[in-house]
Amino acid sequence: MYQYDQRPNTQLDAESHDTLRRIRELEYAVLVGRNNCGKSFLLKSLTQQWGQSASYLGPARYQNFNLLGYYTPNRNRRDERWRQFMQQWQQQQQNIDNSPVNLQQAIAELSDAQRASLIEIVDTLLGVKLEIRQTVEGNSMSQRYISCDGHNISYTSSGFRLIATLVTSLLDAEYDTFLIDEPELGISPEAQGVLADFLFDRQHRARYFPHIRTLVFATHSTVFLDRHHVSNNHVVTKHADTISVRPVTSQSEFNRVHFFLLGNRFETLYLPSAIVLVEGKTDHRFIERVCAVRFPNAQLSVISANSDTRIKEVLSVARGLLADIQRSPYRDRIFVVLDSVHSASLPAQLVQMGLQPENIITWPMNGIEYYYPPAVMDKIYGAGGDLEIEGDRVSRNALTYSKNDLMEKVSSLTEQSTALHPDFESLFLSKVAAKIG
């Protein structure tokens, strides 16, 4: 039990030391995990371990100023900033996330060429024209300020200044390593995407940041995950005072990390929990009804392809929306339901398109009608008798209904407590339940 002012004895497990040594050799590294799992601790520890060539940028980097300060040459600038960071990190009695970066001072300390790069980058990222102007036009001895599309930077949003702080920091060639805590902080989702694409782009990196050896992000945003090299992403967990860092080792694990960062719920992004492709209208209506009553807190998208031949076409549309299905967090949440009679090559073609084989459900008998809830069918047709399907007509015990009329009756009588057909439950519904929780 710690005293109220006692600093926790946080430490890494043995395997994580090797992982962090490997991170030192990466161009990009991403740390993800729950709040209070130790991501910020790791960034600060790595900054301490890697020395003065490493720059830590914490979440408390909101800056505002009206005028640019004068640049005063200081050969010990990096040493002083390092001492400031170390003093704050080693002696703090609570978790303080201030960054030893002042945007006003940092811009003044850039070279003319670096400031030109800053202006170029901000225009590329945000479409905003930066200019350094005199407070009194025509008087070169007057103080200077930064104009953003004609007005002082002090009137820009906090998000704009957060991006400007981040980019200005990265332009500082005295550092070859940058450790950034929550790069998404205070930035709109659209701007996050633009910023992440810019930082991961090799051409931009070579042009503007050739001095950078390693970029390390600790993030809660899917946008800053490294999609090109999934092993550059690392999951951070904490048990008691021990932190564990493990690299992502497969695409499926990356998908789980992606889904975790979405809050484990697609619904929060107005996206369905899962997508179910079916052959016909009756399959669509009944499965949609069952999913609605069995999973009232989820949103499932049931799509009718109208025939097995069009399922590939619908899946192609999904691929267009989701890019590469195998790299999408939807990979194990797309299901296809087929009748027993279908094109022989269809399942293999669907797998080739990225669908998981276990998510292709084929009814043993040809027709969803065979898998309606038995008690509901008894209520409609009476107990006993064999079901006969001929074209659009479904008969039993001398009673005949069209497929559509029967589906409407069955759907209206299906409630949350209704016992479903055992095969429907085991072949389809249990698989969906396992994926959406």
Number of C-alpha atoms within 10 A of each C-alpha: 5 8 7 7 8 10 13 12 9 12 16 16 13 12 11 17 13 12 15 18 11 13 21 17 11 13 14 20 26 24 26 27 20 15 11 11 20 24 26 24 16 20 23 24 13 20 22 18 10 13 13 18 17 23 31 26 26 21 19 16 21 19 15 17 15 14 17 19 16 13 12 9 8 10 8 9 11 15 13 14 16 21 13 13 19 16 11 18 18 10 9 11 12 12 11 12 17 15 20 19 21 16 22 19 14 17 24 15 20 19 13 11 9 18 19 13 19 21 19 16 22 20 13 14 16 13 11 17 15 22 18 14 18 18 15 11 10 8 9 11 10 12 14 18 21 22 20 18 13 12 13 18 20 17 14 14 12 17 16 19 21 23 24 19 21 18 19 24 21 23 22 20 16 15 19 18 24 24 24 23 24 21 23 26 19 18 18 12 12 9 17 21 18 15 25 16 15 16 19 18 11 12 12 14 14 11 10 18 20 14 17 21 17 18 22 23 24 27 23 23 19 18 19 25 27 17 16 8 14 21 18 21 26 25 18 22 18 20 8 10 13 15 20 20 25 17 22 19 14 12 18 17 15 24 20 18 22 22 17 18 19 17 13 15 18 18 16 11 9 9 13 17 22 21 20 20 24 26 22 19 17 22 24 22 19 22 22 18 19 18 19 16 14 16 16 11 10 17 19 21 17 22 21 20 19 16 15 21 13 14 22 18 12 15 20 16 12 15 16 11 10 15 12 14 21 18 17 20 22 20 20 23 21 23 23 25 23 26 19 15 13 15 10 9 8 15 20 12 12 18 14 11 16 18 23 19 15 12 20 20 19 17 18 14 12 15 18 22 20 20 18 23 20 16 17 19 21 13 11 16 18 13 13 10 12 10 14 14 18 9 8 9 14 19 18 19 13 7 10 16 17 15 20 16 14 20 21 14 15 21 20 12 15 19 15 14 8 15 14 20 14 14 14 18 16 11 18 20 17 11 16 23 13 9 12 17 10
